[in-house]
Amino acid sequence: MNDDLMVPDDSLPPPDVDFGGVSHFLSGLETFRALVGAVESLRSLAPDVCDVVVVIGDVTVLEARYIEPHTLSFEGVDDHGHRAWVVQHFSQLNARVIYRPKRGADRVITGFAQNKI
């Protein structure tokens, strides 16, 4: 028995155990892909006179980045027009994908990038 963990030693997996491919569930990649898919789906439905953006809290996201293995970084502007960034673990993300009338001359679509660190 391992006194620190209060579980029998033989119940702990060895360090090199294969979890049967579930490691992708511990990554933010699927969350990132879901955001990309939602923006692309809504983009195809939205009128050309509308922006299609990700919104997190009061931040309208202009650029979203996935930083392996589990961090999402969002750059945009807040409701007051100030530049803003949100950096979150993928499991904490609460985002909306919306379309709304264009706020400027050019159509805005949230962009996506993937970084390895």
N, C-alpha and C positions, 0 to 999 in steps of 0.2 A: 504494500500500500504506500503510495506517495502521500505523505502527511500534508504537504503544501497544497495539493490539489484535491485531497480527500476522495480519490478514486483509485481503484486497483491499477497497478503499473501495467498489467497486461491489457487493460482496456484502452490505453492511449495508442493511437496509430503511430507507427514508426515515422521518422521525418521524411522518408522518401515514398510515402504511401501515395498511390494513385487514387484519386477520388472519383474516378469514372467520368471525367470530362466536365465536372461541375465547376471547375475553376472560372469558366466564363461568367458564371453567376456572381462571382466576386469582383467583377470588372464593371466599369461604367460604360463599356463599349455598346452594350445593347440599349442602354438609356439614351446614349448619344445618337445611335441609329434610329431610335424611335422619334427623337426630335427632328432629325433630318427628314424622315418619312412623313411626319405630320406637316412640316413646312411645305414639302413638295406636293403632298396631296391637296392642301388648302390652296397652294399657288395655282394648281390646275383648275380649281373651282372659283377662285376669286376674280372679280372683274379687273381688267387691266388698269382701272383708275384707283385701285386699292393697293396699299402696302400689305405685306404678309410678314408678320414678326412674331418672335418669341417674347413673352412678357414674364418677368420674374419680379414679383412684388411691384414696385413702382418703376422698374427699369425696363425700357424697351430695348431689346437686344439687337445690336447691329452685327456682331460677330460672336460666334460660339466656338469654343475650342474644347476638345477632349484631350486631356493630358493623362497618358497611361500611368497606372492602371485604373484609377478610380476618381479622378478629379475633373470637374467641368469648370471652365472659366468663361464668363460672359462679359462682353464689353458693350456699352450702350449709353443711353441717356435716361435720366430720371424724369419724373413728371414736371420738374422745374426747368428742364433743358440743360442740366449740368451733366458732364461726362461722369460715368459711373461704371464700376466693375463689381461683379459678384463672382466669388470663387466658392464652390461647394463640392462636398463629397456627393457622388451620384445618388446615394441612398437618401439624401436630404432634399433632393430637388422637388420643387413644386412649381411647374411652369405651365403657361397657357400659350397656345398658338392661335393667333387671331388675324383677321384681315379687317382693315379700316380704311376710310378714305385717305388718299395720299396727303401727306402734310407738306410736301414740297413739289417741285416740278418733276423730279425723277421718282420712279417707283422704288421703294425700299423692300428688299427681301433679306431676311436674316441669313447671313453667310456662315459657313462651317469650315473648320480646319481641324486637323488631328496632329498633335505633337507627341514626340517621344522624349522623355527626359531621363 
